[in-house]
């Protein structure tokens, strides 16, 4: 059974909600999933043992949250090359964070990425659940391919 790790940085809870919605899509595809706040990852060994990775951050002032930036430097040491990846995040105005995470995962980590990042404008609600779940399913389809 494939295993997927979803790591999120959230200030108000919107990005955490998206992480949970994505995890529901992953579970429905028959994979194991672990959802953790970015601050729970303390070293690169915490990232070992997964087939797929989905990283997310809210966008504040055009940037991803500082905790996610720090995490990405740590994740670079985990040697995720060739693994399946995706990125997501919530935003109010501009929404750059998910795309910057995506580009880092694709171009620096050399991961096999989902077709796009998932960006959801706040407030995040149950209406966003189908699209977030579909993103989780896409990650699993890529793992199984």
C-alpha positions in Angstrom: 0.0 0.0 0.0 1.5 3.4 -1.0 2.2 5.9 1.8 1.9 9.6 1.4 3.0 12.4 3.7 1.1 15.7 3.7 3.0 18.6 5.4 1.3 22.0 5.9 2.1 25.4 7.3 -1.1 27.2 8.4 -1.7 30.3 10.5 -5.5 30.5 10.6 -6.4 26.9 9.8 -7.4 27.3 6.2 -4.3 25.5 4.8 -4.7 22.8 7.4 -8.3 22.2 6.2 -7.0 21.8 2.6 -4.4 19.3 3.9 -7.1 17.2 5.5 -9.3 17.4 2.4 -6.4 16.3 0.2 -5.7 13.4 2.7 -9.3 12.2 2.2 -8.7 11.9 -1.5 -5.5 10.0 -0.9 -7.3 7.6 1.5 -10.1 7.0 -0.9 -7.5 5.9 -3.5 -6.3 3.1 -1.2 -3.1 4.7 0.2 -2.0 5.4 3.7 -1.6 9.1 4.6 -0.1 11.0 7.4 -0.9 14.7 7.8 1.5 16.8 9.9 2.1 20.4 10.7 5.4 21.6 9.3 6.8 22.3 12.8 6.5 18.5 13.6 9.2 17.7 11.1 12.5 18.2 12.9 15.0 16.4 10.7 15.3 14.9 7.2 14.8 11.3 8.5 11.2 12.3 9.4 10.6 12.3 5.6 11.8 8.8 4.9 9.5 5.9 4.0 6.9 7.6 1.9 6.0 7.1 -1.8 4.5 10.6 -2.2 4.8 14.0 -0.6 2.4 16.9 -0.6 3.6 20.2 0.9 1.5 23.2 1.5 1.6 26.8 2.8 -0.6 29.8 3.1 0.6 32.9 1.2 1.2 36.0 3.3 2.5 39.2 1.7 3.4 37.3 -1.5 5.5 34.7 0.3 5.1 31.2 1.7 5.2 31.0 5.5 8.7 31.1 7.0 8.3 27.7 8.6 7.7 26.2 5.2 10.8 27.9 3.8 12.9 26.4 6.6 11.2 23.1 6.0 12.1 23.0 2.3 15.8 23.5 3.2 15.5 20.5 5.5 13.6 18.5 2.9 16.3 19.1 0.3 18.6 16.9 2.5 16.0 14.0 2.4 16.9 13.0 -1.2 13.3 13.0 -2.5 14.5 12.7 -6.2 12.1 10.6 -8.3 9.3 10.6 -5.6 5.8 11.8 -6.5 5.0 15.3 -5.2 2.3 18.0 -5.1 1.8 21.4 -3.5 -1.1 23.4 -2.2 -2.1 26.4 -0.2 -4.6 29.0 0.7 -4.4 32.7 -0.2 -6.3 35.9 0.1 -4.9 38.0 -2.8 -2.0 36.6 -4.7 -1.3 32.9 -3.9 2.3 32.5 -4.9 3.3 30.0 -2.1 1.9 26.8 -3.7 3.6 27.6 -7.0 7.0 28.3 -5.4 6.8 25.1 -3.4 5.9 23.2 -6.5 8.8 24.7 -8.4 11.2 23.8 -5.6 10.0 20.3 -5.5 10.2 19.9 -9.2 13.4 21.8 -10.0 15.5 21.5 -6.8 14.3 18.1 -5.5 13.8 16.6 -9.0 10.4 15.0 -8.0 7.7 13.7 -10.3 5.1 16.3 -9.8 1.3 16.5 -10.1 0.1 18.5 -13.1 -0.2 21.7 -11.1 -0.2 23.1 -7.6 -3.5 23.4 -5.8 -4.5 27.0 -4.9 -7.6 27.8 -2.9 -8.8 31.3 -2.1 -9.9 31.8 1.5 -12.2 31.2 3.2 -11.7 27.5 2.7 -15.0 25.6 3.0 -16.7 22.3 2.4 -17.3 23.6 -1.2 -13.6 23.1 -1.8 -13.6 19.5 -0.6 -14.2 17.9 -4.1 -11.3 19.7 -5.8 -8.9 19.0 -2.9 -9.9 15.4 -2.7 -9.4 15.1 -6.5 -5.9 16.5 -6.0 -5.2 13.7 -3.5 -6.4 11.1 -5.9 -4.2 12.6 -8.6 -1.2 12.1 -6.4 -2.1 8.5 -5.8 -2.6 7.8 -9.5 0.8 9.2 -10.2 2.3 6.9 -7.5 0.6 3.8 -9.0 1.5 4.7 -12.6 
